[in-house]
Amino acid sequence: MKFVMILVLMLAGCASNPDLEKSISRDRTMNDMAKTALINEMLNSPDPAVRLEGSRIAKEFIVPQRSFLDILVK
């Protein structure tokens, strides 16, 4: 029981670390930038099938699909 309490306190401390939040935000930004660059390359491809797939991915990236849980929360 003590181990669980210590573990919870340690995880709560890590979750509130401002440097960690900055790092996670930076990672998400870099991930979005990489996806955007990949989609851009696909949309500029001479192959129509690649452009079609790129447009499908872009649509999902710009307008993310809502999950069932998101619908229940609202």
C-alpha positions in Angstrom: 0.0 0.0 0.0 2.8 2.4 0.8 4.5 1.6 -2.5 1.3 2.5 -4.4 1.1 5.8 -2.5 4.7 6.7 -3.2 4.3 5.8 -6.9 1.2 8.0 -7.2 2.9 10.9 -5.6 6.0 10.5 -7.9 3.8 10.4 -11.0 1.8 13.4 -9.9 5.0 15.3 -9.4 6.3 14.4 -12.8 3.0 15.4 -14.5 3.1 18.9 -13.1 6.7 19.6 -14.1 6.6 22.7 -16.4 9.7 21.5 -18.3 8.0 18.2 -19.0 4.9 20.1 -20.3 7.1 22.2 -22.6 8.8 19.1 -23.9 5.6 17.3 -24.6 4.2 20.4 -26.3 7.4 20.7 -28.4 7.1 17.0 -29.3 3.5 17.4 -30.4 4.4 20.5 -32.5 7.3 18.6 -34.2 5.0 15.7 -34.8 2.4 17.9 -36.4 5.0 19.7 -38.5 6.4 16.3 -39.8 2.9 15.2 -40.7 2.2 18.4 -42.5 5.5 18.1 -44.5 4.7 14.5 -45.4 1.2 15.4 -46.5 2.6 18.3 -48.6 5.0 16.0 -50.3 2.2 13.5 -51.1 -0.1 16.3 -52.5 2.7 17.5 -54.8 3.4 14.0 -56.1 3.0 13.3 -59.9 1.2 10.0 -59.1 -2.6 10.5 -58.9 -3.0 7.6 -56.4 -0.4 9.2 -54.0 -2.2 12.6 -54.3 -5.5 10.9 -53.5 -4.1 9.2 -50.5 -2.5 12.5 -49.4 -5.8 14.3 -49.6 -7.5 11.6 -47.6 -4.8 11.9 -44.9 -5.0 15.7 -45.0 -8.7 15.6 -44.4 -8.3 13.4 -41.4 -5.4 15.5 -40.1 -7.3 18.8 -40.5 -10.6 17.5 -39.2 -9.8 14.7 -36.8 -12.4 12.0 -36.4 -14.4 12.3 -33.2 -14.3 9.2 -31.0 -17.4 7.8 -29.2 -16.0 9.0 -25.9 -15.8 12.6 -27.2 -19.5 12.4 -28.2 -20.5 11.1 -24.8 -18.6 13.8 -22.9 -20.3 16.6 -24.8 
